[in-house]
Amino acid sequence: MIFLCFQDDFDDAESVWVGALLMAVMFQEENIVQSSSTHQIITSLSVLLKSDEINNRYFAAQAICSIVCTGRKTIQLSIANAGAVSGLLSFVGHAESELPNLVSLSEEFNLLRNPDEVTLKRLFEIEDIRIGSIARKSIPLLVDLLRPIADRPKAAPIAVQLLTCIAEANDANKVVMAEAGALDALTKYLSLSPQDSTEAIITDLLAILYRNPDLPQSELSLTSLNQLIAVLRLGCRRARFSAAKALQGLFASDVVRNTEMARQAIQPLVDMLDVGSEKEQEAALIALIKLTDGDASNSSALADVEGSPLESLCKILISSFSLELKKNAAQLCYILFGNSTIRVMPLSSECVQPLISLMSSSNGDAVGSAVRAFERLLEDEHHADIAAETGVVSLLVQSVSRSDGLSEVIISALIKLGKDRPQCKVEMVKAGIVDDVLEMLLTSSGSLCSLISELLRILTNNSGIAKSEDAARIVEPLFSVLHRTDIPMWGQHSALQALVNILEKPQSLATLKSTPSQVIEPLISFLESPSQAIQQLGTELLSHLLEQEHFQQDITTKNAVVPLVQLAGIGILCVQQTAIKALESISVSWPKAVADAGGLFELSKVIVQDDPQPSHLLWESAALVLSNVLKSNPEYYFRVPLVVLVRLLQSTVEKTVAVALNALIAQEKHDPSSGTLMAEAGAVNALLDLLRSHQLEEASARLIEALFNNARVREKKTSKYAIAPLSQYLLDPQTRSHSAKFLAALALGDLFQNDGLARASDAVSACRALISLLEDQPTDEMKMVSLCALQNLVMHSRTNRRAVAEAGGILVVQELLLSPNAEVSVQSALLIKYLFSNHTLQEYASNELIRSLTGKLLVFIG
């Protein structure tokens, strides 16, 4: 009946508000609200909210408020759909001082003092309304209320609360608010220094809005940033907390994070770590993490603030606070430890044990943050030493196969702990790290495989581990890694070095089960790598494998010849060393392949290489490979420069020298004029050294005789200095080779065909040596050579005549006059003739000598 009267008397102003008042009172009863008539009056009440009469509007709001507070969701939605929201918003914020009588009358009937505010809050608590068009249409009206309105001073705080409720619904509402100017209005509102409670709800709303990732990108974000930093410094405690939350959203934007203004937030946020509650500390931590993570400038600014953020973080880590807070503290530690100055601080050491404790927790995220911070802390050797004593190795090994992306970090930590700490390496192996990583190798990414390879390299640097059965099980999986195409160069380097560490041990090499094709094929590609280090390791590993005979003879090995030969002549000593070492074995089984690959040329380059100067070991290795190829086919003798063959004579390996001598002898025989080039290359001195040391005496003497038989060689200065060494060789009691002696004597004879050499000062020693030969009852052939040489010596030199006489030569020759060999006897007589061709040796002319000569003359006459 009242509803009908209300409709009939709508034009009667007094009866209207009275009717509305009565309905407000009646609608406090739930059974009346549920009446079907209630739906009929809702539209009229919504219209009445827009009345010009304040009384009508006020009590219409009271009636609607009663319905909303008493009714169910369906009738609440009916009120919202009837347009009541916009009418209620027009009434929001009117001062109670304007409506004292109406407020008093409401209180008499137990009605609320602020029906508009209560109704709107109740309506916007309903999700269907918050996410629907009603809320979006209300946003511009609410944003307008944020600006100062003289007759509605309470409107702005209420609008903030309502906008907060709407903003929490979804990101779409946040965008609509931003488009309606909410960010600008809220920032300006903050700049007016509102009351603490209002300041707090404004920052709450900004924190919610900036959770939308698109909003921090707006131009207004920097203005908001400035006001939020001011709140951090001067605002109330609750507002500071909300400001920190708002900054979390803002710092998700590079546009904001990279500004100098953003860095001004660091100090007040750090201050919150010391004085705030647990939730405030967490808000500050998250804001600092978002500001500094991945930004070197901001993280550096964090390290330079007043106070000690690290000390605050350490306190949090050892406290009884939640794991969530400790997780964030560990994450900020990770950022701080990226700064070397912070990392080396003594205080950093105090974080070691708390981080290890956090790593033992059951919270996966907390464990992740702790492991990352701990791993970065290990960059400093002092902290690594401390950690190594805590038993953390076993904990890390137990966690290494986690599936939450921590495996790489854990393995990296193990690598840092294992370097130069043998005990840690042993602990890792005992804890089962080998089994764990071998399982992971099959399915891991390229980067993780590379880290595992590096860990295995560190472990196998320990000789004991490299010889163990665990190491033997590593070999085949590491060769599988080398087959992968997603492994970066540093990973390849680690895998190769680990394999070298293992297979350089004979016992490990003997247990290798892989076929040559399985292991050599991937190595061939590494021989052609752009990385010198990888080339070196590839060749070094190949050289170890080729110690096995079946590897040497396998056809796959032949495919490695070309790249190895190329590396042999590359001019980089470390690479040459390993490449030529590998060729030592290959050249035995595949000498032709080495030659066909240009090996003779490349190895010859090494033999004469001066810049850089090869080590003796490298030079000998190259010489050995070259000799292996040369002796396989004499035709190769003529494809190697003479200077190279002469250099080979300096080798300390007799087999190498023997091949070089054979090659030089063959060349000299083929082309006698080559002797001059040999002499110029230093062959004479090299051959004399061989004779002096009694190495390959016959071949050496044969070649030197062939050289001195060349008139042009005899003219060389080196020939003069060969007289004394050859003479010494003939006099040396250790000279046992008769053929070598004969050739040396013949060489002296060749030399003394040159008159200048026959008159040389060293010729005296040759006289003694040759007389000594004649005294040793040599063969007739040796007698002939010696006599002829002595004839050349004494023919034009008085000094040499006297030297022969003083050495007892007169008596020796006198005896040879009686030789049954006519040629020896004749040459002896000629020598006597030359000796006594003047008066130099008259005192040596004896009756016996005269009788011997007379007797020989009678023989010739008869």
C-alpha positions in Angstrom: 0.0 0.0 0.0 2.9 2.4 0.9 4.5 1.6 -2.4 1.3 2.7 -4.2 1.0 5.8 -2.1 4.6 6.6 -2.8 3.9 6.4 -6.5 0.7 8.4 -6.3 2.1 11.2 -4.3 5.5 11.5 -6.1 4.8 15.1 -6.9 4.2 15.9 -3.3 7.7 16.7 -2.1 7.2 16.2 1.6 5.3 13.0 1.3 8.0 11.7 -1.1 10.9 11.9 1.3 8.6 10.7 4.2 7.6 7.7 2.1 11.3 7.1 1.3 12.1 7.3 5.0 9.3 4.8 5.8 10.6 2.4 3.2 14.2 2.7 4.5 12.8 1.7 7.9 10.7 -1.1 6.5 13.4 -2.5 4.3 15.4 -3.3 7.3 13.2 -6.4 7.5 14.3 -9.2 5.3 10.9 -10.6 4.6 9.8 -7.2 3.2 12.8 -6.9 1.0 12.1 -10.3 -0.4 8.6 -9.1 -1.4 7.9 -8.9 -5.1 6.8 -5.3 -4.7 10.3 -4.3 -3.7 11.5 -4.8 -7.3 8.8 -2.4 -8.4 10.0 0.4 -6.2 13.7 0.1 -7.0 13.4 2.0 -10.3 11.5 4.8 -8.6 14.1 5.1 -5.8 16.9 5.2 -8.4 15.1 8.1 -10.1 14.5 9.8 -6.8 18.3 9.7 -6.2 18.6 12.4 -9.0 16.0 14.7 -7.4 16.7 18.3 -6.9 15.5 18.0 -3.3 18.2 17.0 -0.9 15.7 15.4 1.4 14.3 13.1 -1.3 17.8 12.1 -2.4 19.0 11.5 1.1 16.1 9.2 2.1 16.0 7.5 -1.3 19.7 6.6 -0.6 18.6 5.4 2.9 15.9 3.1 1.4 18.3 1.7 -1.2 20.9 1.2 1.5 18.4 -0.8 3.6 17.6 -3.0 0.6 21.3 -3.6 -0.2 22.2 -4.3 3.4 19.3 -6.7 3.9 18.6 -8.2 0.5 20.2 -10.9 -1.4 22.6 -10.7 -4.4 19.8 -10.8 -7.0 18.1 -7.7 -5.7 21.4 -6.0 -5.2 22.2 -6.5 -8.9 18.7 -5.1 -9.7 19.6 -1.9 -7.8 22.9 -1.6 -9.7 21.2 -2.3 -13.1 18.5 0.3 -12.3 21.1 3.1 -12.4 21.3 3.7 -8.7 25.2 3.8 -8.7 25.5 7.1 -10.6 22.8 8.7 -8.4 24.6 7.5 -5.2 28.0 8.8 -6.6 26.5 12.3 -7.0 25.7 12.3 -3.4 29.0 11.0 -2.1 31.1 13.3 0.1 28.5 15.9 1.2 29.4 17.1 4.6 27.2 16.1 7.5 27.1 19.7 8.5 24.9 20.4 5.5 22.3 17.8 6.6 22.3 17.9 10.4 18.5 17.5 10.6 18.3 14.6 8.2 21.2 12.8 9.9 19.5 13.2 13.3 16.2 12.0 12.0 18.0 8.9 10.4 19.6 8.1 13.8 16.2 8.2 15.5 15.1 5.4 13.1 18.4 3.5 13.5 19.5 4.3 10.0 23.1 4.8 8.9 24.6 8.3 8.7 26.3 7.7 5.3 24.0 5.5 3.3 25.6 6.4 -0.1 29.0 5.3 1.0 27.9 2.1 2.6 25.7 1.2 -0.4 28.4 1.8 -3.0 30.9 -0.3 -1.0 28.4 -3.2 -0.7 27.6 -3.1 -4.4 31.3 -3.0 -5.5 32.1 -5.9 -3.3 29.9 -8.0 -5.7 32.2 -9.5 -8.4 29.6 -9.3 -11.1 29.3 -5.6 -10.6 33.0 -5.0 -10.3 33.9 -6.7 -13.5 30.9 -5.4 -15.5 30.0 -2.3 -17.4 28.5 -0.6 -14.3 31.9 -0.5 -12.7 33.6 0.8 -15.9 31.0 3.5 -16.4 31.4 4.5 -12.8 35.2 4.9 -13.0 35.2 8.4 -14.7 32.7 9.7 -12.1 34.9 8.4 -9.3 38.1 9.8 -10.9 36.3 13.2 -11.0 35.8 12.9 -7.2 39.5 12.7 -6.7 39.9 16.4 -7.5 39.2 18.8 -4.7 35.5 19.7 -4.4 34.8 22.4 -1.8 31.3 21.3 -0.9 32.2 17.6 -0.9 35.4 17.3 1.1 34.9 13.6 2.0 34.3 12.6 -1.6 38.0 11.9 -2.5 38.8 9.4 0.2 35.6 7.5 -0.5 36.3 7.6 -4.2 39.8 6.1 -3.6 38.3 3.3 -1.6 35.8 2.5 -4.3 38.3 2.7 -7.0 40.6 0.4 -5.1 37.7 -2.2 -4.9 37.1 -1.9 -8.6 40.8 -2.0 -9.6 41.3 -5.2 -7.7 38.8 -6.9 -10.0 40.8 -7.1 -13.2 43.4 -5.4 -15.4 40.8 -4.0 -17.7 39.5 -1.8 -14.9 43.0 -0.6 -14.2 43.4 0.5 -17.8 40.1 2.3 -17.8 41.1 4.2 -14.7 44.4 5.2 -16.2 42.6 6.4 -19.3 40.2 8.4 -17.1 43.1 10.2 -15.5 43.3 8.3 -12.2 47.2 8.2 -12.1 47.5 11.9 -12.6 44.7 12.6 -10.1 46.1 10.3 -7.4 49.6 11.7 -7.8 48.3 15.3 -7.5 46.3 14.2 -4.5 49.4 12.8 -2.8 51.2 16.1 -3.5 48.6 17.9 -1.3 49.9 16.0 1.7 46.6 14.4 2.8 46.0 12.9 6.1 47.9 9.8 7.0 44.9 7.5 6.4 44.2 9.0 3.1 47.8 8.9 2.1 47.9 5.2 2.8 44.8 4.3 0.8 46.1 6.4 -2.2 49.4 4.5 -2.2 47.4 1.3 -1.8 45.5 2.1 -5.0 48.7 3.1 -6.9 50.2 -0.2 -5.9 47.2 -2.0 -7.3 47.2 0.0 -10.5 50.9 -0.5 -11.2 50.5 -4.2 -11.0 49.2 -3.9 -14.5 52.5 -4.1 -16.6 51.3 -1.6 -19.1 50.7 1.3 -16.7 54.3 1.8 -15.5 55.2 2.5 -19.2 53.1 5.7 -19.2 54.6 9.2 -19.0 52.8 9.8 -15.7 54.8 7.0 -14.0 57.8 9.2 -13.4 55.5 11.8 -11.6 54.1 9.0 -9.5 57.6 7.8 -8.8 58.6 11.1 -7.4 55.6 11.3 -5.0 56.0 7.7 -3.9 59.6 8.3 -3.0 58.5 11.3 -1.0 56.0 9.1 0.8 58.8 6.6 1.5 60.8 9.3 3.2 58.1 11.3 5.0 54.9 9.3 5.0 53.3 7.4 7.7 54.3 3.8 8.3 51.3 2.3 6.5 51.8 4.6 3.6 55.4 3.7 3.3 54.5 0.1 3.1 52.0 0.8 0.3 54.5 3.0 -1.5 57.0 0.2 -1.5 54.4 -2.1 -3.0 53.6 0.5 -5.6 57.3 0.9 -6.5 57.4 -2.9 -7.1 55.1 -2.4 -10.0 56.9 0.7 -11.3 60.3 -0.9 -11.2 59.0 -3.6 -13.5 59.4 -0.9 -16.2 62.9 -0.3 -17.7 61.7 3.3 -18.5 61.3 3.9 -14.7 64.1 1.7 -13.4 66.8 3.3 -15.6 66.3 6.8 -14.2 68.3 8.6 -11.7 65.1 9.3 -9.8 64.5 5.6 -9.3 67.9 5.3 -7.6 66.7 7.8 -5.1 64.3 5.2 -3.8 67.2 2.9 -2.7 68.1 4.6 0.5 64.6 4.8 2.1 63.9 1.2 1.0 67.1 0.1 2.6 66.1 2.0 5.8 62.9 0.0 5.9 64.9 -3.2 6.2 66.1 -2.2 9.6 63.0 -0.7 11.2 60.0 -2.3 9.4 57.9 -5.2 10.3 58.2 -8.5 8.5 55.7 -7.5 5.8 57.3 -4.1 5.4 60.7 -5.7 5.0 59.3 -8.0 2.4 57.8 -5.1 0.5 61.1 -3.2 0.6 63.0 -6.3 -0.4 60.9 -7.0 -3.4 61.1 -3.4 -4.6 64.9 -3.4 -4.2 65.1 -6.6 -6.1 63.0 -5.3 -9.0 65.0 -2.1 -9.1 68.5 -3.7 -9.0 68.3 -7.1 -10.6 70.1 -7.1 -13.9 71.0 -3.4 -13.7 74.6 -2.7 -12.9 74.2 1.0 -12.1 71.3 0.4 -9.7 73.0 -2.5 -8.0 76.2 -0.4 -7.6 74.1 2.3 -6.1 72.6 -0.2 -3.6 76.2 -1.2 -2.6 77.0 2.5 -1.9 74.1 3.5 0.3 74.5 4.6 3.9 74.3 1.9 6.4 74.8 -1.8 5.6 72.1 -3.5 3.6 74.1 -6.7 3.8 74.0 -6.6 7.5 70.2 -6.2 7.4 69.9 -9.1 5.0 72.2 -11.3 7.2 69.9 -10.6 10.2 66.9 -11.6 8.2 68.6 -14.9 7.1 69.4 -15.9 10.7 66.1 -14.8 12.1 62.9 -16.8 12.7 61.1 -14.9 9.9 59.2 -16.7 7.2 60.9 -18.6 4.4 59.3 -16.2 1.9 61.1 -13.3 3.5 64.4 -15.2 3.7 64.0 -16.2 0.1 63.8 -12.5 -0.9 66.7 -11.6 1.4 68.8 -14.3 -0.3 67.8 -13.0 -3.7 68.9 -9.5 -2.8 72.2 -11.0 -1.5 72.6 -12.6 -4.9 72.4 -9.1 -6.4 74.7 -7.6 -3.9 77.3 -10.3 -4.3 77.5 -9.4 -8.0 79.5 -6.4 -6.7 83.1 -7.4 -6.0 83.5 -4.7 -3.3 80.6 -6.2 -1.4 81.6 -9.7 -2.0 85.0 -9.3 -0.4 83.7 -7.6 2.7 84.2 -9.6 5.9 80.5 -9.4 6.6 79.8 -11.5 3.5 81.4 -14.4 5.2 78.7 -14.3 7.8 76.2 -15.1 5.1 77.7 -18.4 4.2 76.2 -20.5 6.9 72.7 -18.9 6.9 72.6 -19.4 3.1 73.6 -23.1 3.5 70.8 -23.5 6.2 68.3 -22.0 3.8 69.5 -24.4 1.1 68.4 -27.2 3.4 64.8 -26.0 3.7 61.8 -27.6 2.1 60.8 -24.4 0.2 61.9 -24.8 -3.4 61.9 -21.1 -4.2 63.9 -20.3 -1.0 66.4 -23.0 -1.9 66.8 -21.6 -5.3 67.5 -18.0 -4.1 69.9 -19.4 -1.5 71.8 -21.5 -4.0 72.2 -18.6 -6.4 73.5 -16.2 -3.8 75.8 -18.9 -2.4 77.2 -19.7 -5.8 77.9 -16.1 -6.5 79.5 -15.7 -3.1 82.0 -18.5 -4.0 83.6 -16.2 -6.6 85.8 -15.1 -3.6 88.3 -17.8 -2.7 88.1 -16.9 1.0 84.4 -17.6 1.1 84.9 -20.8 -0.9 87.5 -21.9 1.7 85.0 -21.3 4.5 82.2 -23.1 2.6 84.4 -26.1 1.9 84.7 -26.7 5.6 81.0 -26.8 6.2 80.1 -30.1 4.6 78.0 -28.3 1.9 79.4 -30.5 -0.8 77.2 -33.4 0.0 74.2 -31.1 0.2 74.9 -29.7 -3.2 75.4 -33.2 -4.7 72.1 -34.4 -3.3 70.4 -31.5 -5.0 72.2 -31.5 -8.3 69.5 -33.4 -10.2 66.6 -31.0 -9.3 64.2 -30.2 -12.1 63.6 -26.6 -11.1 66.4 -25.1 -13.2 68.9 -25.1 -10.3 71.1 -27.8 -11.7 73.3 -25.4 -13.6 73.8 -23.1 -10.5 74.5 -26.1 -8.3 77.1 -27.5 -10.7 78.6 -24.1 -11.0 79.0 -24.0 -7.2 80.6 -27.4 -7.2 83.0 -26.3 -9.8 84.1 -23.3 -7.7 84.4 -25.5 -4.6 86.4 -28.1 -6.5 89.1 -25.8 -7.9 92.4 -26.4 -6.1 90.6 -28.3 -3.3 91.4 -32.0 -3.7 89.4 -32.9 -0.6 86.2 -31.4 -2.0 86.7 -33.3 -5.2 87.0 -36.6 -3.3 83.9 -35.7 -1.3 81.9 -35.0 -4.5 82.9 -38.4 -6.0 82.1 -40.2 -2.7 78.7 -38.4 -2.6 77.9 -39.9 -6.0 78.3 -36.9 -8.3 79.6 -39.0 -11.2 76.4 -41.1 -11.3 74.2 -38.0 -11.0 75.8 -36.1 -13.8 76.1 -39.0 -16.2 72.3 -39.5 -16.0 71.8 -35.8 -16.7 74.2 -35.7 -19.7 71.7 -37.7 -21.8 68.9 -35.2 -21.5 70.4 -31.9 -20.5 70.6 -28.7 -22.6 73.9 -27.7 -24.2 74.7 -25.2 -21.5 74.1 -27.7 -18.7 76.2 -30.3 -20.6 79.0 -27.8 -20.8 78.9 -27.1 -17.1 78.9 -30.9 -16.4 81.9 -31.3 -18.7 83.7 -28.5 -16.8 82.9 -30.1 -13.5 84.3 -33.4 -14.8 87.4 -31.6 -16.0 87.9 -30.1 -12.5 87.4 -33.6 -10.9 89.8 -35.4 -13.3 92.5 -32.8 -12.7 93.0 -35.0 -9.6 95.3 -37.8 -10.7 93.7 -40.3 -8.3 90.2 -39.6 -9.6 91.4 -39.7 -13.2 92.7 -43.2 -12.6 89.6 -44.4 -10.9 86.8 -46.6 -12.2 84.5 -43.6 -11.9 86.6 -41.8 -14.4 86.6 -44.7 -16.8 82.8 -44.6 -16.8 82.9 -40.9 -17.9 84.8 -41.5 -21.1 82.1 -42.8 -23.5 79.4 -40.3 -22.3 81.9 -37.4 -22.9 82.6 -38.6 -26.4 78.8 -38.6 -26.9 78.8 -34.9 -25.8 81.4 -34.2 -28.4 79.0 -35.4 -31.1 76.4 -32.8 -30.0 76.0 -29.7 -32.1 74.5 -27.5 -29.3 77.6 -27.5 -27.2 79.5 -24.1 -27.1 83.2 -24.0 -27.5 84.0 -23.7 -23.9 81.9 -26.8 -23.3 83.8 -28.6 -26.0 87.1 -27.5 -24.4 86.0 -28.8 -21.0 84.9 -32.2 -22.4 88.2 -32.6 -24.4 90.3 -31.6 -21.4 88.5 -34.1 -19.1 89.1 -36.8 -21.7 92.8 -35.9 -21.9 93.0 -36.0 -18.1 91.7 -39.6 -18.1 93.1 -41.1 -21.3 96.7 -39.8 -20.6 96.7 -42.5 -17.9 97.7 -45.8 -19.5 95.4 -47.9 -17.4 92.4 -45.8 -18.4 93.4 -45.9 -22.1 93.7 -49.7 -21.9 90.1 -50.0 -20.7 88.6 -47.9 -23.5 85.9 -49.9 -25.3 84.9 -47.4 -28.0 85.9 -48.2 -31.6 88.2 -45.9 -33.5 85.4 -44.6 -35.6 83.4 -43.7 -32.6 86.0 -41.5 -31.0 88.3 -40.3 -33.9 85.6 -39.0 -36.2 84.4 -36.3 -33.7 88.0 -35.4 -33.0 88.7 -34.7 -36.6 86.2 -31.8 -36.6 87.9 -30.3 -33.6 91.2 -30.3 -35.4 89.6 -27.7 -37.7 88.1 -25.6 -34.9 88.6 -21.8 -35.0 89.8 -22.2 -31.4 93.5 -22.9 -31.0 92.9 -24.3 -27.5 90.4 -26.8 -28.9 92.7 -27.7 -31.8 95.5 -28.4 -29.3 93.3 -30.5 -27.0 91.9 -32.4 -30.0 95.3 -33.3 -31.2 96.6 -34.1 -27.7 93.7 -36.5 -27.2 94.2 -38.0 -30.6 97.9 -38.6 -29.8 96.9 -40.5 -26.6 94.4 -42.7 -28.5 97.0 -43.4 -31.2 99.2 -45.1 -28.5 96.9 -48.0 -29.1 98.1 -50.0 -32.1 94.6 -50.8 -33.4 93.8 -47.0 -33.4 97.0 -46.4 -35.5 96.0 -48.9 -38.1 92.3 -48.1 -38.4 91.3 -46.5 -41.7 89.5 -43.8 -39.7 92.8 -42.5 -38.4 93.9 -41.9 -42.0 91.2 -39.2 -42.2 92.9 -37.2 -39.5 96.1 -36.9 -41.4 95.3 -33.8 -43.5 94.1 -31.5 -40.6 97.0 -32.7 -38.4 99.6 -31.9 -41.2 98.0 -28.4 -41.5 98.3 -27.8 -37.8 101.9 -29.1 -37.8 103.0 -26.1 -39.9 100.7 -23.5 -38.4 103.5 -21.8 -36.5 101.7 -21.9 -33.1 104.0 -23.9 -30.8 101.4 -25.4 -28.5 99.2 -26.6 -31.4 102.2 -27.8 -33.3 103.4 -29.8 -30.3 100.3 -31.8 -30.0 99.6 -32.2 -33.7 103.1 -33.5 -34.5 102.9 -35.8 -31.4 99.8 -37.4 -33.0 101.6 -37.7 -36.3 104.4 -39.7 -34.7 102.1 -42.7 -34.5 100.2 -42.0 -37.7 103.4 -41.7 -39.8 104.4 -45.2 -38.9 101.1 -46.7 -40.2 100.2 -44.2 -42.9 103.5 -42.5 -44.1 102.2 -42.1 -47.7 99.1 -40.4 -46.4 101.3 -37.9 -44.5 103.4 -37.3 -47.5 100.4 -36.9 -49.8 98.9 -34.4 -47.4 101.9 -32.1 -47.7 103.6 -33.5 -44.7 107.1 -33.3 -46.1 106.7 -29.6 -46.7 105.0 -28.7 -43.4 107.3 -30.7 -41.3 110.3 -29.3 -43.1 109.0 -25.9 -42.1 109.2 -26.9 -38.5 112.7 -28.2 -38.8 114.0 -24.8 -40.0 111.4 -22.7 -38.0 113.0 -19.8 -36.2 110.0 -17.6 -35.2 108.7 -18.9 -33.0 111.6 -21.1 -32.1 110.3 -24.6 -31.4 111.3 -26.4 -28.2 113.8 -29.2 -28.5 111.0 -31.7 -27.7 108.9 -30.3 -30.6 111.8 -30.2 -33.0 112.7 -33.8 -32.3 109.1 -34.9 -32.7 108.9 -33.2 -36.1 112.2 -34.7 -37.1 111.0 -38.2 -36.1 107.8 -37.9 -38.1 109.8 -36.6 -41.1 112.2 -39.5 -40.8 109.3 -42.0 -40.6 108.0 -40.7 -43.9 111.4 -40.5 -45.6 112.4 -44.1 -44.8 109.1 -45.4 -46.1 110.1 -44.5 -49.7 113.5 -43.4 -50.9 111.9 -41.3 -53.5 110.9 -38.9 -50.8 114.6 -38.1 -50.2 114.5 -35.8 -53.1 111.4 -33.9 -52.0 113.0 -32.5 -48.8 115.3 -29.5 -49.0 118.9 -30.2 -48.3 119.0 -27.6 -45.5 116.3 -29.6 -43.7 118.2 -32.9 -44.1 121.3 -31.2 -42.8 119.4 -29.9 -39.8 118.2 -33.4 -39.1 121.8 -34.5 -38.5 121.6 -32.5 -35.2 118.9 -34.8 -33.8 119.7 -36.8 -30.7 117.6 -39.7 -32.0 119.9 -42.0 -33.9 117.2 -43.4 -36.2 116.4 -39.9 -37.4 120.0 -39.1 -38.1 120.4 -42.4 -40.0 117.6 -41.5 -42.3 119.0 -38.0 -42.9 122.4 -39.4 -43.7 120.9 -41.9 -46.1 118.9 -39.1 -47.8 122.0 -36.8 -48.1 124.2 -39.6 -49.4 121.5 -40.4 -52.0 121.3 -36.8 -53.1 125.0 -36.4 -53.3 125.3 -39.5 -55.4 122.5 -38.4 -57.7 123.9 -34.9 -58.0 127.5 -34.3 -56.8 127.1 -30.6 -57.1 124.6 -30.7 -54.2 127.6 -31.2 -51.9 128.4 -27.5 -52.1 124.8 -26.7 -50.8 125.2 -29.3 -48.1 128.5 -27.7 -46.9 126.9 -24.3 -46.9 124.0 -25.6 -44.8 126.5 -26.8 -42.1 126.7 -30.5 -43.1 130.5 -30.6 -42.4 130.3 -29.5 -38.8 127.3 -31.8 -38.2 129.1 -34.8 -39.6 132.3 -34.0 -37.6 130.1 -33.9 -34.5 128.7 -37.3 -35.3 132.2 -38.7 -35.8 133.5 -37.1 -32.7 130.6 -38.7 -30.7 131.0 -42.0 -32.6 127.5 -42.1 -33.9 126.8 -43.7 -37.3 130.5 -43.4 -38.0 130.6 -45.2 -41.3 127.7 -43.3 -42.9 129.0 -40.0 -41.5 132.5 -40.6 -42.8 131.2 -41.8 -46.2 129.3 -38.5 -46.6 132.1 -36.3 -45.4 134.5 -38.0 -47.7 132.1 -37.5 -50.6 131.8 -33.8 -49.8 135.6 -33.3 -49.6 136.1 -35.1 -52.8 134.4 -32.1 -54.3 136.9 -29.4 -55.2 134.4 -26.6 -54.6 133.7 -27.9 -51.1 137.4 -28.0 -50.4 137.6 -24.3 -51.1 135.0 -23.5 -48.4 136.3 -22.1 -45.1 134.7 -25.0 -43.2 137.1 -27.4 -44.8 140.1 -25.9 -43.1 138.5 -26.5 -39.7 137.7 -30.1 -40.5 141.4 -31.2 -40.5 141.9 -31.2 -36.7 138.6 -33.1 -35.9 139.3 -35.7 -38.6 142.8 -36.2 -37.3 141.5 -36.4 -33.7 139.0 -39.0 -34.8 141.7 -41.1 -36.3 143.8 -40.9 -33.1 140.8 -41.5 -30.8 141.2 -45.0 -29.2 137.4 -45.3 -29.1 137.3 -45.2 -32.9 136.8 -48.9 -33.7 135.2 -48.8 -37.1 137.8 -49.7 -39.7 135.7 -48.6 -42.6 135.0 -45.2 -40.9 138.7 -44.8 -40.3 139.4 -45.6 -43.9 136.9 -43.0 -45.1 138.1 -40.4 -42.7 141.7 -40.9 -43.9 140.4 -40.7 -47.5 138.6 -37.4 -46.6 141.9 -36.0 -45.3 143.6 -37.1 -48.5 140.9 -35.3 -50.4 141.4 -32.1 -48.3 145.2 -32.1 -48.9 144.7 -32.1 -52.6 144.3 -28.4 -51.9 147.8 -26.9 -51.4 146.5 -24.3 -49.1 144.9 -26.9 -46.8 148.1 -29.0 -46.9 150.1 -26.1 -45.6 147.5 -25.2 -42.8 148.6 -25.2 -39.2 146.3 -28.1 -38.4 148.0 -30.2 -41.0 150.7 -31.2 -38.5 148.1 -33.1 -36.5 147.0 -34.9 -39.7 150.6 -36.0 -40.2 150.7 -37.6 -36.8 147.2 -39.2 -37.3 148.2 -40.7 -40.6 151.5 -42.1 -39.3 149.5 -43.6 -36.4 147.3 -45.3 -38.9 150.3 -46.8 -40.7 151.7 -48.0 -37.4 148.5 -50.0 -36.7 149.3 -52.5 -39.4 146.3 -51.5 -41.6 145.1 -53.0 -44.8 147.0 -52.3 -48.0 144.1 -50.1 -49.1 144.4 -48.1 -45.9 148.2 -47.9 -46.4 147.7 -46.5 -49.9 145.2 -43.9 -48.8 147.5 -42.8 -45.9 150.6 -42.7 -48.0 148.9 -40.6 -50.7 147.6 -38.2 -48.1 151.1 -37.9 -46.6 152.6 -37.2 -50.0 150.2 -34.2 -50.4 151.1 -33.0 -47.0 154.9 -33.1 -47.3 155.3 -32.1 -50.9 155.2 -28.4 -50.3 155.6 -28.1 -46.5 158.8 -28.4 -44.6 156.8 -28.2 -41.4 154.8 -31.3 -42.3 158.0 -33.1 -43.3 159.5 -32.5 -39.9 156.2 -33.5 -38.3 156.2 -36.8 -40.1 159.8 -37.5 -39.1 159.2 -36.5 -35.5 156.2 -38.8 -35.4 158.4 -41.8 -36.4 157.2 -41.7 -40.0 160.7 -42.4 -41.5 160.9 -45.8 -39.9 157.3 -46.6 -40.7 157.7 -45.7 -44.3 161.1 -47.5 -44.4 159.3 -50.7 -43.4 156.6 -50.2 -46.0 159.3 -50.0 -48.6 159.7 -53.8 -48.0 156.0 -54.4 -48.5 155.2 -57.3 -50.9 152.5 -55.0 -52.3 154.2 -53.3 -55.2 151.8 -50.3 -55.1 152.4 -49.7 -51.4 156.1 -50.1 -51.9 156.1 -47.6 -54.8 154.0 -45.0 -52.9 156.3 -45.4 -49.9 159.3 -44.7 -52.1 157.6 -41.6 -53.4 156.9 -40.4 -49.9 160.6 -40.9 -49.0 161.5 -38.9 -52.1 159.3 -36.0 -51.0 160.5 -36.2 -47.4 164.2 -35.8 -48.5 163.7 -33.5 -51.4 165.8 -30.9 -49.6 168.1 -30.9 -46.7 165.4 -30.4 -44.0 165.6 -34.0 -42.8 169.2 -35.0 -43.6 169.8 -36.0 -40.0 167.1 -38.7 -40.5 168.9 -40.3 -43.4 170.3 -43.6 -42.0 172.3 -46.4 -43.5 169.3 -48.7 -43.1 167.1 -46.3 -45.1 169.7 -46.1 -47.8 170.0 -49.9 -48.0 166.2 -50.2 -48.1 166.0 -47.8 -51.0 168.9 -49.5 -52.8 167.2 -52.9 -52.4 163.9 -51.6 -53.8 165.8 -50.0 -56.7 167.5 -53.3 -57.5 164.1 -55.0 -57.5 162.8 -52.5 -60.0 166.0 -52.9 -62.2 165.9 -56.6 -62.0 
